[in-house]
Amino acid sequence: MNSAVTIFEKSQEGQKAYSLPYPEAAFSALLPPVELEREEELPLPQIAEIDIIRHYSTLSRNNLGIDTTFYPLGSCTMKLNPKANDEAASNPGFVKAHPLSDDIQVQGCLRIIYELIEDLSAITGMHGGSLAPAAGAQGEFAGLKIIEAYHRSRGERRPEVLIPDSAHGTNPASAALVGLKTIPIRSGVDGDLDMEMLKEKLSSNTAALMLTNPSTLGLFSKNILQISSLVHDKGGLLYYDGANLNAILNVARPGDMGFDVMHLNLHKTFSTPHGGGGPGSGPVLVKDFLKEFLPLPRVIKEKDGFRRDFTEGQSIGRVASFQGNFGVYLRAYLYIKLLGMKGLRHVAENAVLNANYLKTLLAKEVNVPFQGPCMHEFVIQCDSFLEEGVRALDIAKRLLDYGFYSPTVYFPLIIKECMLVEPTETESKRTLDAFAAAFTRIIEEIREDPDLVKSAPHKMSVKRLDEVQAARQPVLTAL
Ligand SMILES: *Cc1c(COP(=O)(O)O)cnc(C)c1O
């Protein structure tokens, strides 16, 4: 659709109106004409500023967050996001850039998008991509659409996606959204894919294998090159779930492992605070032969600047409005430029070191299902307290009383009473020691007085919530 959009701009001389041609119009973002402006004051309730401040400050103190406490939530990479990046991303030149501006007016923004795609491609060993998807899950959706479009362009219909049983729930959910059937692949005793089952399930129906490497068990698949040739030999593609990239930044690249399509979670690995549902960004990256299928718009570099291209061609089309979550791109761009490739490698090395250190401390208290070193996160099992009636969830709640956010519980689904612990690279030895000490104390409490742990938390403003209902029917307004 080619419509002209009228922009109203207020200045001291009054109001100016001008028209901007653009493929799409976001009318809700525009100011109303003067004749529609309210004349009388809006009758808002009166409340003193100090009361408002106290209300919100008190609410904020009821939260545990990364700025107040250690937050080892496995798979989610809850690490320090440098405040300098937030500040730079708040620069009015970027914040006030209007999504309907002409390309010529937003050359800086387009350059950031173009260069960030280049940097991310270099870091992952891919050849290009799109930043548009607004979350990892949406990156998966876009990636699978690309895979489907690729097979279709070759006159093939391949209805199945192979997904390990340790995978994040979004993997099968994305496959279902795209209309593909999930074939689960078992993990072996070493946590790696069961190769026999993989060979058995691979066929001319296989569109792709979706793999997280290191996996959500915190283990790097040593068979990856063999897995890659098995899948490719059957004409399937390899999809990389990049949520765990923190573990291998500038150490290993998914592109070199044989992956064809992948997503990243900029809000995990690349410096955007997250939790509570957003904002996020899940760029989808591909090898050369899949570039033509990437979502729109493309950002193209020409002799005299950057340009957005909306030509449909073989593209899967749009997956987000405008350019996606631009503020997240800025933070990622700055993070990469500030750290440099050497700094990114340090991120991975320290994330892995911290995880192995904490694993060694916790292994004195609980079962660790996989022996040997882990990557950036690890699984522990809290099944030895079931006789006392204490479950992983109880320990998680008791950790809150000690001022620590809990690790992820009951994921991956294949490990009984598990916790997935991801300390991240930004924590000190002192913090890891303090967490391990609190954990040890809780194990003692289970022996002395299990009810104390079973009825935790005792120091929080709320007790145990119905988390399923909170997710399904959230109440987002104050009562
Ligand atoms: C977080 C995560 C996802 C989904 O990403 P979102 O950005 O939350 O949509 C997918 N896979 C793994 C392994 C993850 O940790």
The ligand as an ORCA input file, in Angstrom:
! r2SCAN-3c Opt
* xyz 0 1
  C      15.214    -17.517     26.012
  C      15.344    -18.678     25.109
  C      14.580    -18.780     23.935
  C      13.462    -17.810     23.582
  O      13.871    -16.506     23.498
  P      12.889    -15.270     23.854
  O      13.715    -14.095     23.520
  O      12.548    -15.407     25.303
  O      11.689    -15.402     22.973
  C      14.816    -19.843     23.093
  N      15.727    -20.780     23.390
  C      16.466    -20.751     24.527
  C      17.481    -21.828     24.788
  C      16.291    -19.687     25.432
  O      17.015    -19.650     26.548
*
